[in-house]
Amino acid sequence: MKKYAVIGLLLLLASCNYFKPEAKPQAIARVNDSYLFKDEIKDLVPPGTSKEDSIVIVRNFIDRWASQKLMMSAAEINLSTDKQAEYNELIRQYKIDLYTKGYLEELVKTTVDTVITEAELKEYYKQNKENFKTDGTLVKLRYINLPKDHPKFQTIKSKFFDYRKSDKKFWDTYGMQFKSFVLNDSVWVEMNQVYRKLPFITPDNRPQYISAGKTIEKQDSLEVYLVKVTNVLDKNQISPYEYIKPTLEQVILNKRKLELIKKIEKDITDDAIKNEKYEIYN
């Protein structure tokens, strides 16, 4: 009889422990029946972080984890069945979208032809240039910013306004002495870049300085700006080919990707029909 009493006591204790949440090995926190394990935060703290900062980083992470778990539990209790069903459907659809998007991106990345010839770019530009209007004023110019007392100032000024490519050696020699400079005036730039490089030009006084062929010598007590504006293109004009070329490349590449995605989707569907993996019942 005593033997059965001992067995009964052991079974009672075991049943009590069965309903009591048991901490898992290496668990560092618990919220209800959810555990956060040590392995889940092993890469959380960057190498070289001080002990004090490490404690703060880990504690903040644990607090966020606990807060999310508690909020999730509260949501599951308080949200209506219909609302939970709606969210579960969104989650299901999001998973489908995420997987298919990732799969298509990998296929496209390894399959799409990324070589775009100059002829293709020019032809696309010719047929679609009306769709590429300037958002603001574009400018071609060159400039130099140098100390006012530079010993070679007059020579630099003369060569700058009478610019010749044959003077490359001269500019290579003295360019390092300038505070800033741009001598390539074959590139279109936006006005916000001009404002940054030439701070004496503002939206209010822009008409005074920015016009095709304009030469500028702007001095203050310490420095001087030499500027030559070679061309100006106003807002809502057809963007120059050279300026819009990177955009054209991206547009053509995106167009190829979309066409390839459509083809992949069609091929997968056709293949499934052919192999009787997909059929529609009347």
MIPAMI-352998 format. One record per residue: x negated, y negated, z of N, C-alpha, C, O, CB in turn. Coordinates in steps of 0.001 Angstrom, whole numbers, padded with zeros to 6 digits, always signed. Atoms other than C-alpha are relative to their C-alpha. Glycine has a CB too. Layout:
<rs>
XYZXYZXYZXYZXYZ
...
</rs>
This chain:
<rs>
-000836+001204+000000+000000+000000+000000-000863-001242+000000-000590-002228-000684+000941-000013+001210
+000924+001127-000108-002863-002277+000922-000660-000260-001359-000906-001406-001737-001077+000275+001090
+000628+000102+001318-004434-001534-002488+000880-000787-000961+000380-001638-001697-000285+001396-000569
-000924+000694+000913-001343-002749-004368+000166-001475+000384+000402-002330-000470+001375+000698+000001
-000095+001392-000463-001209-005893-002223-001166-000821-000514-000994-001967-000929+000046-000060+001530
+001202+000698+000511-004760-006827-003219+000124-000244-001486-000182-001329-001981-001281+000813+000292
-000175+000149+001461-004005-006189-006880+001009-001082-000304+000823-001883-001220+000449+001327-000642
-001032+001023+000213-000869-008312-006605-000541-001393+000233-000192-002318-000501+001190+000245+000912
+000589+001307-000300-002850-011187-005058-000905-000463-001129-000891-001630-001520-000787+000054+001311
+000898+000334+001118-005449-011039-007824+000793-000419-001232+000427-001365-001930-000907+001199-000343
-000834+000353+001153-002744-011104-010464+000635-001362+000182+000773-002124-000775+001083+001053-000224
-000602+001296-000283-001111-014076-008745-000998-001125-000232-000674-002145-000840+000521-000044+001435
+001052+001017+000195-004386-016016-008676-000320-000166-001486-000505-001283-001969-001285+000386+000780
+000300+000058+001431-005070-015119-012311+001084-000752-000748+000795-001534-001654-000153+001408-000576
-001097+000685+000688-001623-016316-013361-000020-001485+000287+000323-002287-000582+001345+000590+000411
+000102+001429-000331-002143-019613-011538-001082-000664-000829-000887-001761-001352-000292-000195+001497
+001099+000545+000801-005467-020155-013288+000360-000060-001479-000157-000899-002216-001261+000837+000193
-000383-000026+001410-003845-019305-016607+000692-001284-000407+000479-001769-001519+000905+001186-000284
-000743+001213+000316-001586-022366-016458-000782-001274+000319-000333-002367-000028+001305-000005+000751
+000818+001166-000348-004320-024694-015153-000973-000295-001134-001717+000597-001540-000769+000234+001332
+000948+000325+001081-006258-026563-017902-001430+000289+000440-001859-000127+001516+000135-001485-000421
+001364-000403-000326-009773-025160-017975-000985-000793-000850-000879-000818-002076-000193+001521-000219
+001003+000779+000723-012714-027377-018892-000833+000924-000872-001272+001986-000431-000905-000783+000979
+000789-000804+000928-014547-026062-021928-001486-000212+000256-001876-001224+000839+000351-000350-001462
+001449+000190-000135-018313-025518-021967-000448-001248-000757-000026-001482-001889-000763+001241-000518
+000563+001213+000601-020167-028761-022699+001024-001115-000212+000733-002091-000904-000633+000343-001316
-000995+001072+000128-016982-030823-022468-000427-001194+000843-000921-001028+001959+001414+000494+000430
+000387+001198-000757-017603-034435-021410+001213-000847+000376+001094-001792+001156-000988-000842-000810
-001212+000729-000357-014014-035676-021227+001208+000826-000407+001133+001678-001292+000033-001401-000674
-001241-000702+000306-010438-034423-021268+001172-000959+000066+001244-001804+000958+000215+001174+000965
-001290+000678-000052-007059-035928-022095+001049+001074-000233+001157+001619-001331+000106-001173-001067
-000971-001095+000057-004265-033456-021349-000713+001283-000418-001599+001747+000299+001161-000333-000987
+000635-001248+000432-005250-030341-023337-001062-000219-001078-001537+000741-001683+001054+000958-000516
+001023+000308+001008-007704-032112-025663-001331-000291+000695-001370-000965+001724+000433-001213-000884
+001319+000164-000585-011432-032054-024954-000938-000694-000985-000859-000489-002197-000573+001358+000422
+001076+000600+000785-014320-034158-026182-001281+000708+000396-001648+000733+001571-000105-001557+000231
+001177-000805-000279-017459-032068-026491-001295-000773-000229-001347-001730-001002+000014+001242-000854
+001303+000664+000059-021080-033067-026095-000536-000046-001434-001133-001038-001853-001003+000719+000914
+000494-000059+001384-021886-031958-029663+000592-001100-000883-000029-001511-001864+000318+001359-000605
-000681+000989+000816-019416-034523-031015-000613-001401+000125-000313-002281-000681+001456-000047+000379
+000609+001319-000165-021492-037450-029721-001531+000069-000084-002218-000888+000273+000423-000610+001340
+001452-000182-000024-025000-036073-030250-000746-000999-000882-001904-001315-000608-000342+001400-000434
+000642+000965+000899-025740-038539-033088+000544-001413+000192+000332-002285-000651+000189+000429-001450
-000667+001287-000214-023839-041458-031590-000987-001120+000327-000849-002237-000170+001019+000125+001120
+000949+001033-000464-026761-043313-029971-001226-000013-000900-001890+001014-001043-000421+000250+001482
+001185+000091+000867-029497-044583-032363-001278+000250+000792-001358-000128+001961-000067-001379-000681
+001285-000233-000676-033066-043469-031512-000611-001319+000479-000512-002337-000205-000983+000728-000946
+000652+001196-000529-034947-045963-029353+000904-000891+000829+000451-001902+001366-000555-000791-001115
-000932+000811-000791-031812-047299-027616-000309+000173+001491-000577+001282+001953+001481+000397-000305
+000282-000065-001431-032361-048162-023956+001059+000827+000722+002157+001034+000206-000071-001412+000598
-000922-000822-000788-030725-046041-021241+001282-000765+000304+002381-000220+000197-000666+000456+001309
-001164+000809-000342-028428-048893-020213+000936-000158-001194+002149+000010-001066-000439-001371+000507
-000815+000168+001204-027252-049548-023790+000627+001318-000432+001757+001350-000919-000843-000574-001139
-000523-001313+000371-026853-045821-024407+001243+000341+000811+002217+000878+000282-001069+001077+000197
-001139-000269-000879-024517-045528-021429+001221-000799-000461+002338-000281-000488-000350-000347+001471
-001102+000854+000456-022416-048445-022709+000594+000535-001292+001815+000605-001431-000480-001446-000201
-000467-000513+001297-022215-047015-026253+000843+001260+000195+001929+001383-000372-001201+000299-000932
-000703-001262-000217-021182-043552-025029+001319-000233+000733+002345+000342+000371-000881+000975+000793
-001227+000256-000772-018666-044889-022491+001078-000664-000864+002255-000314-000775-000315-000889+001219
-000965+000654+000900-017035-047165-025087+000621+000995-000974+001816+000941-001267-000680-001132-000781
-000508-001011+000934-016753-044239-027495+001007+000909+000694+002069+001204+000147-001159+000837-000581
-000900-000881-000752-015190-042007-024834+001319-000711+000298+002392-000121+000171-000666+000464+001316
-001223+000763-000297-012736-044747-023844+000885-000130-001236+002106+000004-001144-000356-001396+000536
-000785+000100+001250-011680-045240-027494+000645+001344-000332+001813+001414-000714-000902-000464-001183
-000518-001351+000265-011308-041480-027935+001203+000291+000891+002234+000767+000415-001102+001066+000228
-001079-000254-000955-009161-041223-024792+001229-000850-000325+002361-000369-000274-000477-000285+001434
-001103+000898+000323-007066-044224-025770+000783+000508-001208+002014+000482-001213-000524-001414-000265
-000665-000513+001203-006336-042742-029204+000814+001256+000315+001933+001416-000172-001036+000304-001097
-000716-001225-000370-005373-039376-027706+001259-000319+000791+002318+000259+000546-000908+000927+000813
-001151+000371-000825-003080-040985-025144+001087-000684-000825+002277-000431-000639-000442-000916+001138
-000965+000676+000868-001453-043210-027743+000694+000996-000923+001891+000882-001188-000696-001090-000827
-000578-001019+000871-000952-040211-030027+001042+000824+000763+002113+001129+000237-001108+000920-000565
-000944-000757-000816+000706-038275-027204+001277-000799+000243+002384-000268+000160-000641+000388+001336
-001159+000859-000224+002966-041220-026437+000850-000125-001262+002079-000142-001194-000449-001384+000468
-000720+000123+001272+003870-041555-030119+000805+001258-000285+001957+001179-000710-000979-000274-001155
-000698-001265+000259+004762-037859-030428+001222+000157+000892+002204+000785+000495-000945+001181+000208
-001132-000091-000926+007064-038177-027408+001097-000998-000367+002284-000680-000300-000468-000242+001442
-000955+001098+000131+008711-041477-028294+000510-000246-001420+001599-000794-001594-000623-001242+000504
-000474+000195+001364+008922-041520-032100+001103+000997-000318+001058+002146+000123-001156+000138-001003
-001110-000884+000368+012109-040075-033539-000481+001121-000913-001526+001009-001554+001120-000799-000688
+000340-001133+000859+012056-036748-035361-000082-000420-001464-000969+000017-002197+001027+001121+000166
-000005+000472+001385+012906-038485-038624-001261-000805-000316-001861-000651-001380+001246-000852-000267
+001182+000833+000232+010071-040988-038223-001260+000868-000043-002146+000629-000864-000128-001083+001102
+001150-000897+000021+007574-038224-037414-000065+000786-001305-001143+001003-001858+000055+000959+001187
-000055-000733+001274+008720-036287-040474-000469-000896-001152-001173-000452-002059+001442+000516-000272
+000418+000966+001028+008242-039417-042593-001518-000162+000001-002150-000159-001056+000681-001370+000232
+001448+000174-000107+004689-039897-041279-000750+001264-000420-001800+001182-001056-000382-000381+001431
+000646-001256+000396+003825-036225-041744-000020+000162-001516-000977+000689-002083+000716+001193+000640
-000040-000051+001462+004910-036471-045368-001034-000941-000608-001673-000616-001608+001401-000355-000511
+001029+000941+000460+002690-039535-045814-001393+000595+000161-002244+000444-000715+000098-001326+000773
+001296-000643-000252-000229-037620-044276-000254+001086-001035-001354+001196-001578-000052+000598+001429
+000136-001074+000999+000418-034651-046581-000346-000567-001376-001223-000050-002068+001302+000825-000086
+000249+000609+001299+000530-036909-049648-001373-000649-000050-002055-000600-001074+001073-001027-000317
+001329+000645-000053-002576-038816-048524-001099+001044-000187-002087+000783-000874-000198-000751+001351
+000994-001059+000155-004509-035539-048265-000094+000438-001462-001186+000629-001997+000348+001204+000899
-000009-000377+001419-003424-034568-051784-000706-001058-000836-001540-000732-001681+001445+000198-000503
+000603+001102+000760-004400-037992-053148-001509-000066+000225-002279-000279-000712+000647-001338+000392
+001422+000092-000349-007744-037965-051316-000803+001103-000673-001864+000847-001243-000185+000072+001520
+000703-001137+000604-008747-034511-052526-000074-000134-001524-001139+000032-002119+000697+001316+000377
-000015+000084+001465-007665-035031-056136-000856-001168-000487-001546-001055-001500+001444-000150-000518
+000819+001155+000378-009295-038480-056276-001491+000344+000096-002271+000028-000802+000329-001216+000902
+001397-000385-000174-012561-037101-054907-000459+000981-001067-001565+000862-001595-000206+000604+001371
+000332-000995+001027-012496-034152-057319-000159-000644-001369-001106-000345-002096+001077+001082-000060
+000077+000678+001292-011791-036371-060332-001232-000887-000088-001886-000942-001130+001256-000829-000240
+001177+000869+000003-014521-038821-059340-001273+000794-000239-002155+000342-000969-000104-000763+001315
+001176-000840+000206-017080-036001-059174-000083+000487-001443-001157+000495-002045+000024+001193+000957
-000022-000447+001394-015982-034658-062566-000388-001130-000954-001193-000941-001867+001388+000537-000363
+000261+001151+000870-016045-038115-064163-001461-000420+000092-002088-000737-000919+000917-001183+000372
+001383+000426-000212-019429-038961-062636-000983+000835-000827-001971+000314-001343-000357+000094+001486
+000920-000894+000705-021051-035943-064287+000346+000172-001474-000412+000792-002221-000014+001347+000669
-000462-000247+001373-019108-036067-067557+000061-001250-000876-000226-001181-002071+001355+000629+000040
-000228+001196+000804-018448-039651-068657-001279-000472-000692-002368-000412-000121+000561-001116+000872
+001128+000544+000781-020705-041130-071351-000232-001442+000448+000628-002301+000253+000283+000070-001558
+000287+001334-000539-022382-044169-069767-000816-000862-000963-001126-002013-000658-000741+000125+001318
+000781+000762+000981-024324-045242-072861+000940-000884-000826+001838-000391-001509-000812+000959-000930
-000822+000957+000756-022787-048383-074367-000934-000810-000893-001816-001515-000403+000830-000945+000962
+000894+000680+000933-024419-049770-077492+000343-001490-000105+001445-001919+000239+000074+000662-001386
-000214+001432+000222-024817-053449-078294+001119-000228-001008+001918-001155-000875-001296-000671-000487
-001041+000125+001025-022616-052939-081338+001398+000185+000600+002334-000533+000247-000232+001028-001121
-001291-000227-000666-019796-051550-079157+000403-001214+000826+001558-001639+000803-000065+001250+000898
-000278+001168-000844-020072-054481-076765+000470-001183-000841+001459-001838-000511-001250-000391+000805
-000336+001141+000849-019974-057068-079527+001351+000187-000682+002112-000768-000838-001085-000214-001049
-001286-000281+000641-017045-055376-081252+001136-000172+001003+002176-000741+000672+000015+001428-000592
-001036+000149-001026-015066-055208-078006+000198-001481+000337+001325-001942+000524-000374+000801+001277
-000072+001439-000280-015901-058859-077317+000752-000727-001113+001581-001599-000854-001418-000594+000161
-000636+000638+001159-014814-059855-080813+001513+000206+000021+002273-000708-000301-000588+000555-001308
-001427-000328+000025-011442-058128-080441+000752-000506+001238+001971-000674+001203+000174+001501-000118
-000686+000325-001265-010741-059201-076841-000475-001289+000656-000129-001541+001810-000180+001125+000969
+000600+001162-000657-012593-062473-076218+001029-000999+000528+000737-001757+001453-000922-000699-000960
-001041+000900-000505-009327-064378-075764+000426+000355+001431+001005-000462+002146+001215+000038-000925
-000355-000449-001352-008847-062342-072591-001062-000379+001037-000867-000178+002235+000208+001510+000008
+001097+000320-000909-012122-063585-071114-000256-001507-000008-001170-001995-000674-001285+000775-000394
+000139+001451-000092-011692-067265-070280-000808-000365+001251-000782+000360+002245+001396-000685+000031
+000800+000441-001136-014003-069180-067950+000893-000454+001155+001900-001130+000941-000941-001136-000422
-000740+000423-001198-012743-069683-064380-000404-001398+000445+000342-002072+001155-000227+000990+001142
+000502+001321-000368-014813-072827-063981-001032-000453-001014-001217+000189-002048-000605+000013+001419
+001008+000532+000917-017522-074910-065621-001263+000853+000024-001739+001251+001087-000339-001451+000360
+001277-000698+000132-020597-073084-066921-001035-000975-000547-000719-001855-001347+000132+001251-000924
+001054+000943+000370-023924-074828-067393-001279+000752-000368-001616+001773+000232-000272-000992+001154
+001371-000424+000290-027263-074178-069037-000907-001179+000335-000712-002284-000170-000173+000457-001511
+000921+001089-000347-030084-076204-067499-001318+000557+000504-001431+001743+000815+000622-000922+001061
+001252-000315-000667-033646-076203-066251-000289-001131+000980+000176-002255+000791-001174+000188-001029
+000301+001048-000973-035003-078085-063251-001295+000323+000748-001763+001461+000776+001170-000167+000995
+001171-000125-000880-038015-078674-061028+000240-000881+001215+000747-001996+001088-001335-000406-000741
-000024+000784-001233-038106-079851-057422-001419-000001+000555-001936+001046+000945+001033+000582+001049
+001394+000076-000438-041558-081112-056392-000225-001240+000861+000579-002172+000827-000950-000015-001215
+000297+001175-000813-043170-083546-053945-000187-001242-000872-000756-001175-001961-001253+000243+000847
+000077+001254+000759-042954-087148-055085-001443-000425-000252-001742-001038-001277+000740-001108+000740
+001394+000434+000116-046687-087682-054519-000898+001057-000641-002115+001027-000462-000540-000356+001366
+000801-001032+000659-047792-084663-056564-000989-000661-000961-000586-001486-001781+000912+001013-000757
+001016+000682+000824-051092-085655-058262+000203+000159-001505-000266-000677-002277-001361+000516+000359
-000210-000239+001429-049997-084211-061623+001447-000342-000413+001948+000158-001420-000320+001475-000346
-001425+000258+000215-046483-085647-061475+000300-000481-001426+001207+000045-002071+000493-001032+001003
-000287+000553+001322-046627-087650-064711-000194+001037-001104+000578+001078-002062-000887-001209-000264
+000230-001058+000996-048084-084718-066676+001120+001028+000039+001622+001465-000997-001355+000690+000242
-001087-000976-000173-045488-082332-065225+001301-000545-000583+002026+000165-001280+000190+000349+001499
-001223+000633+000500-042683-084758-066021+000011-000017-001522+001026+000302-002142+000133-001431+000546
+000091+000079+001452-043880-085222-069595+000221+001367-000648+000975+001502-001612-001358-000563-000413
-000120-001348+000569-044213-081501-070261+001391+000597+000259+001895+001384-000543-001087+000922+000588
-001326-000538-000321-040887-080747-068558+001048-000494-000992+001829+000299-001518+000406-000391+001429
-001021+000542+000907-038799-083091-070715-000313+000278-001464+000577+000226-002313+000140-001495+000210
+000385-000423+001341-040759-082096-073816-000425+001464+000088-001558+001824-000230-001155-000904-000586
+000324-001385-000360-040565-078416-072928-000363+000839-001227+000330+000822-002244+001180+000642+000734
+000458-000888+001066-042495-075956-075090-000423+001336+000602-001063+001380+001652-001173-000641-000793
+000380-001322-000486-042938-072228-074669-001511+000194-000008-002045+000998+000757+000662+001075-000840
+001455-000113+000073-046582-072654-075611-000687-000518+001269-001880-000286+001467-000516-000761-001212
+000569+000528-001248-047092-074397-072240+000128+000981+001156+000001+000590+002317+000677-001307+000370
-000223-000998-001039-046491-071146-070348-001142+000050+001006-000897+000144+002209+000188+001362-000624
+001150-000054-000899-050017-071105-068909+000013-001172+000978-000340-001020+002147-001304+000004-000802
-000078+001188-000859-049515-074639-067565+001011+000233+001124+000726-000049+002288+000391-001256-000830
-001043-000223-001008-046271-073665-065788-000378+001114+000964-000034+001058+002145+001325+000332-000675
+000475-001059-000886-047837-070470-064441-000974-000553+001033-001021-000089+002172-000665+001119-000811
+001004+000585-000898-050600-072617-062927+000638-000867+001067+000266-000787+002238-001005-000822-000791
-000553+000982-000934-048439-075304-061322+001327+000417+000652+001777-000207+001613+000195-001296-000715
-001307-000406-000521-045187-073421-060683-000010+000309+001491+000965+000029+002189+000489+001203-000748
+000090-000355-001417-046383-072181-057280-000032-001231+000901+000177-001122+002110-001238+000847+000247
+000078+001232-000795-046751-075804-056161+001359-000704+000117+001495-001672+000865-001022-000953-000618
-001326+000615-000035-043075-076642-056740+000803+000550+001180+000615+001696+001588+000753+000248-001330
-000874-000466-001074-040509-076447-053949+001001+001025-000524+001312+002003+000154+000739-001183+000642
-000855-000965+000695-038162-074686-056358+000058-000419-001460-000181-001578-001798+001444+000069+000636
-000086+000333+001423-037699-074483-060098+000694+001111-000768+000678+002270-000354-001397-000254-000583
-000547-000937+000977-035847-072798-062969-000322-000580-001363+000112-001684-001693+001560+000227+000191
+000388+000502+001321-037319-073139-066448+000737+000718-001134+000680+000288-002286-001505+000151-000191
-000745-000736+001021-035154-070603-068275+001387-000611-000164+002287-000344+000633+000106+001503+000369
-001291+000664+000216-032309-072687-069675+000857+000718-001044+001748+000117-001645-000224-001442-000430
-000807-000767+000962-030918-069924-071889+001099+000794+000697+001878+001487+000043-000892+000950-000806
-000966-000771-000781-028790-068459-069082+001116-000915+000501+000851-001987+001045-000696+000707+001190
-001146+000758-000518-025291-069706-068249+000130+000236+001502+000051+001375+001963+001315+000407-000733
-000204-000112-001441-024757-070431-064544+001280-000739+000393+001724-001654-000300-001221-000565+000777
-001219+000646-000488-021678-071399-062541-000353-001252+000789-001472-001386+001286+000823+000971+000873
+000247+001274-000658-021323-074839-060981-000363+000157+001476-001143-000640+001998+001212-000881-000132
+000345-000163-001416-021485-073514-057407-001484+000295+000189-002063-000055+001217+000832+001118+000621
+001445-000217-000054-025035-072352-058163-000752-001314-000201-001781-001554+000430-000431+001026-001062
+000621+001312+000240-025884-075820-059487+000049-000845+001272-000938-001487+001632+000713-000742-001166
-000138+000766-001247-024558-077429-056294-001007+000459+001046-001556-000354+001789+001424+000132+000556
+000941-000520-000992-026748-075131-054201-001438-000380-000335-002211-000745+000550+000124+001515+000101
+001379+000277+000408-029916-075702-056213-000294-001491-000095-001417-001927+000155-000285+000656-001332
+000176+001442+000164-029361-079420-056838+000981-000725+000919+002029-001176+000456+000211-000427-001488
-000961+000515-000990-027731-080780-053649+000430-001444-000203+001422-001871+000386-000581+000127+001351
-000437+001381+000254-027586-084370-054926+001188-000041-000961+001829-001081-001114-001162-000831-000570
-001179-000091+000866-024921-083177-057409+001144+000594+000819+000990+001638+001452-000292+000869-001282
-001184-000440-000752-021457-082814-055859+001204+000034-000942+001141-000504-002047+000277-000946+001221
-001207+000007+000852-017942-082153-057219+000470-001412-000345+001051-001630-001408+001132+000751+000694
-000455+001370+000248-017266-085894-056917-000823-000711-001067-000275-001452-001883-000045-000797+001283
+000836+000724+000963-020259-087104-058948-000432+000873-001185-001271+000465-001988-001232-000548+000702
+000401-000924+001063-020517-084115-061298+000045-000610-001397-000901-000416-002160+000878+001209+000033
-000035+000568+001352-019375-086026-064422-001185-000933-000297-001578-001103-001452+001297-000758-000196
+001132+000908+000169-022241-088454-063854-001261+000749-000435-002106+000195-001139-000265-000757+001302
+001232-000752+000253-024855-085707-064126+000143+001143-001000-000795+001436-001742-000507+000548+001280
-000133-001226+000787-023419-082692-065942+000664-000270-001347+001887-000341-001460+000803+001042+000775
-000461+000109+001392-023137-083218-069692-001122+000488-000894-002298+000339-000563+000415-001477-000368
+000993-000594+000896-024891-081555-072612-001028-001041-000441-000666-002136-000870+000687+000617-001229
+001077+000882+000414-028287-083128-073357-000462-000981+001075-001394-001751+000842+000428-000756-001194
+000307+000950-001068-028428-085043-070054-001380+000272+000603-001709+001417+000913+001076+000065+001093
+001281-000093-000703-031900-085738-068580+000117-000779+001314+000663-001882+001349-001180-000555-000886
-000163+000593-001334-032137-086522-064863-001338-000048+000710-002100+000918+000693+001023+000797+000840
+001127+000120-000929-034881-087832-062594+000562-000609+001281+000887-001795+001336-001185-000886-000605
-000617+000424-001253-033595-088031-059040-001041+000037+001121-001594+001092+001431+001218+000903+000349
+001039+000100-001021-035937-089263-056293+000573-000431+001342+001584-001130+001417-001079-000977-000439
-000213+000601-001318-035828-089857-052578-001390-000314+000554-002356-000350-000208+000826+000963+000975
+001278+000434-000559-038613-090828-050185-001081+001082-000040-002270+000768+000019+000202-000449+001418
+000981-001080-000089-040275-087394-050236-000117+000849-001261-001198+001356-001563+000343+000882+001145
+000041-000938+001117-039355-085446-053342+000757-000541-001210+001445-001560-001147+000581+001346+000421
-000644+000400+001242-038111-085664-056888+000535+001246-000710-000090+002306-000710-000991-000780-000913
-000590-001054+000835-035820-083530-059029-000090-000442-001453+000287-001563-001793+001492+000294+000407
-000034+000202+001450-036375-083295-062782+000983+001029-000562+000842+002227-000317-001448+000149-000656
-001053-000900+000496-033348-081837-064592+000255-000282-001471+000287-001432-001908+001313-000166+000820
-000412+000107+001394-032502-081151-068207+001197+000917-000216+001070+002138-000138-001172+000364-000970
-001217-000774+000272-028911-080056-068970+000052+000239-001507+000104-000714-002285+001306-000751+000514
+000027-000300+001432-028900-078258-072322+001376+000295-000582+001616+000063-001767-000904+001167-000253
-001335-000304+000526-025267-077137-072579+001001+000101+001152+000639+000441+002278-000018+001320-000823
-001074-000051-000995-021937-077285-070732+001239+000607-000645+001586+000273-001778+000310-001421+000571
-001238-000604+000470-018796-075182-071121+001054-000183+001083+000878+000272+002213-000198+001512-000349
-001030+000317-000992-015614-076349-069395+000876+001199+000339+000813+002243-000311+000867-001131-000502
-000923-001031-000465-013004-074294-067566+001022+000346-001087+001400-000500-001898+000718-000462+001280
-001021-000521+000918-010521-072152-069565-000457+000054-001456+000358+000049-002379+001241-000844+000096
+000544-000224+001340-012845-071824-072548-000379+001478-000132-000528+002171+000874-001242-000925-000269
+000418-001386+000207-013796-068482-074110-001405+000180+000554-002320-000557+000187+000052+000384-001509
+001298-000227-000627-016674-067097-072045-001031+000420-001047-000722+001222-001929+000112+001071+001102
+001058-000399+000943-019967-066805-073950-000325+001482+000142-000236+002048+001232-001273-000841+000227
+000310-001433+000004-020975-063280-074911-001096+000340+001010-000973+001318+001748-000428+000444-001403
+001121-000297-000899-024268-063443-072961+000452-000007+001456-000006+000798+002266-001137-001015-000202
-000462+000141-001379-022447-064513-069809+000936+001132+000397+000877+001625+001523+000699-001338+000187
-001031-000986-000301-019622-061985-070027-000464+001434-000262+000269+002377+000033+001238-000290-000816
+000492-001331+000387-021753-059045-071210+000062+001029+001142+000551+002134+000907-001432-000113-000494
-000096-001004-001076-022063-057315-067767+001448+000394+000288+001724+001553+000600-000649-000533+001280
-001416-000298-000221-018280-057574-067359+000535+000899-001107+001306+001823-000848+000824-001299+000074
-000428-000832+001131-017733-056120-070835-000452+001442+000188+000305+002377-000075-000554-000559-001323
+000524-001342-000233-019947-053158-069958+000852+000742+001020+001160+001920+000839-001456-000066+000474
-000797-000623-001045-017916-052483-066819+001410+000315-000493+001968+001359-000155+000061-000903+001225
-001346-000217+000539-014584-052849-068645+000017+001228-000912+000908+002072-000813+000485-001251-000774
+000065-001135+000924-015624-050394-071368-000213+001300+000760+000406+002317+000448-001124-000201-001026
+000265-001201-000793-016982-047929-068815+001247+000440+000771+001549+001632+000827-001160-000251+000974
-001236-000333-000722-013782-048098-066733+001054+000566-000945+001802+001476-000588+000553-001241+000717
-000950-000497+001004-011731-047590-069898-000319+001456-000361+000583+002283-000499-000035-000891-001275
+000409-001377+000294-013734-044462-070700+000366+000933+001155+000822+002056+000937-001518+000064-000275
-000312-000826-001171-013258-043174-067154+001492+000323+000062+001872+001464+000326-000439-000711+001292
-001450-000219-000031-009469-043637-067303+000429+000983-001082+001276+001845-000846+000747-001329-000173
-000330-000910+001100-009298-041876-070672-000446+001424+000331+000246+002394+000020-000658-000475-001314
+000505-001320-000372-011426-039023-069329+000869+000635+001078+001122+001839+001040-001450-000100+000483
-000869-000512-001063-009232-038670-066233+001304+000527-000591+001776+001594-000199+000290-001102+001045
-001227-000454+000657-006119-038428-068419-000225+001323-000732+000622+002216-000706+000505-001067-000983
+000319-001230+000733-007818-035769-070534-000173+001176+000962+000318+002274+000702-001280-000191-000840
+000211-001059-000986-008902-033768-067473+001340+000482+000555+001576+001685+000664-000909-000496+001147
-001312-000354-000549-005380-033874-066022+000811+000807-001011+001477+001780-000656+000774-001269+000408
-000743-000721+001044-003891-032763-069344-000582+001394-000210+000164+002365-000333-000022-000789-001326
+000654-001296+000219-006454-029970-069817+000311+000977+001131+000556+002158+000887-001519-000183-000129
-000298-000868-001147-005856-028628-066290+001436+000522-000085+001696+001700+000156-000215-000763+001333
-001408-000398+000119-002083-028609-066842+000197+000996-001135+000868+002014-000963+000887-001230-000225
-000126-000899+001158-002351-027007-070307-000593+001370+000310-000035+002396-000077-000693-000606-001237
+000655-001263-000343-004737-024361-068951+000858+000811+000966+000943+002034+000860-001386-000261+000614
-000861-000691-000969-002381-023557-066071+001217+000611-000700+001627+001722-000364+000458-000977+001113
-001143-000519+000769+000552-023132-068496-000425+001212-000812+000278+002222-000856+000582-001093-000933
+000517-001087+000836-001547-020942-070787-000230+001271+000815+000031+002377+000342-001305-000427-000678
+000315-001157-000857-002586-018683-067881+001138+000345+000949+000958+001102+001903-001262-000273+000805
-001210-000282-000757+000953-018626-066450-000136-000308+001490+000464+000360+002333+000379+001439-000181
+000122+000471-001387-000103-020428-063264+000975-001134+000274+001192-001524+001421-001437-000461+000291
-000945+001118-000143+002396-023198-063914+001160+000223-000969+000959+000397-002171-000703-001386-000272
-001182-000131+000839+005939-022853-065182+001176-000727+000647+001241-000872+001868+000341+001487-000235
-001182+000726-000457+009209-024753-064910+001206+000889-000217+001402+001434-001304+000164-001363-000746
-001189-000836+000092+012418-022882-064171+001227-000848-000366+001412-001946+000159+000235+000746+001331
-001231+000683+000389+015694-023897-065816+001082+000249+001061+002204-000241+000926+000480+000483-001403
</rs>
